[in-house]
Amino acid sequence: MDRKQEDMQFLGLFGIFQEAYKIIFSWRKKFFTQIALTLILPLSFINLAHTEVSKLLFPNIIHNQIFSDEATPKYNNLSDFSITFWLFEAAYSTFAVFFSLLSIAAVVYTIACIYTGREVTFDKVMRGVPKIWKRLMLTCLSTFVAFFVYSIVAVILTLIFITVVYFVSTDYVAPVPIVLGILYAAGFVYMVIVLQLANVVTVLEDASGFHALSRSKALIKGKMGVSTILLLMFSISVWLVQVAFQKLVVDGGESLGLVNRVAVGITCLLLLFNLNLFWLAIGTVIYLVCKSYHHENIDKFALSDHLEAYLGEYVPLKTKDVQFEEFNV
């Protein structure tokens, strides 16, 4: 990363792509291949396996609901399918969050070490990951609470608006959920972007939980447009990979042939694998861009000490020690 920090603020969509690409492929053989195979590959496999297993269980759940009034041995078996399905969903969510946070910790930590010029090895990264993971978990739980409150408030406001509009004129009732749904989706995208940046903040600064979310909200100002485009591009790419896997592998059946299904499945896995790695690198670059945009100069020595603390007994640094003086443009 030879680009000056004060120049990072001028990076646009393609500049961020280019910077993330350079980081990954310049250091792929040394670090990122090991990290990706250890953490990101299992995460990608879990995501695709979820599609396959859900396809097997979900039809039985629907059938279970249709015949729920029949107290027969057949219905009891279908009930077992329901229990199995929800247990699988719980296990999937647990493992997905676990590997996701580990991947974020490893990739962001590695890029930060490269940025500060610290000597970094795979062993050092894996030593620091557990302590980073604990901080990320606090931010993740805070995000869950924020999303839960946001959804509850959205439902309450929707009911209030529908009730008020109904008494004013029934002709306007139908459009209300549509308009509010669009607003809810916009707010949801905003919160996802804030979460992504909050994860990077949690690793690189003395902030976690709601503090990291607040810090992320302040940093993202001015770069919301490019961040939204990047998020949509990533989400659409992942969706296309999952649709291809669903149509060609899960639903392909015997028409495609076992060998072809396996080949397509491996291709989808590798595509999702690379997308996840690239997305994590982009998230870290966005953080550096936002820091530069707000004229917050990163003290590489203080940041290096902050990263070193993950390898020993972690002592939280004061914000002024890791946060960074403003520079003039």
Secondary structure, 3 states (H helix, E strand, C coil): CCCCHHHHCCCCHHHHHHHHHHHHHHCHHHHHHHHHHHHHHHHHHHHHHHHHHHHHHHHHHHHHHHCCCCCCHHHHHHHHHHHHHHHHHHHHHHHHHHHHHHHHHHHHHHHHHHHHCCCCCHHHHHHHHHHHHHHHHHHHHHHHHHHHHHHHHHHHHHHHHHHHHHHHCHHHCCHHHHHHHHHHHHHHHHHHHHHHHHHHHHHHCCCCCHHHHHHHHHHCCCCHHHHHHHHHHHHHHHHHHHHHHHHHHHCCHHHHCHHHHHHHHHHHHHHHHHHHHHHHHHHHHHHHHHHHHCCECCCHHHHHHHHHHCCCCCCCCCHHHHCCCECCC
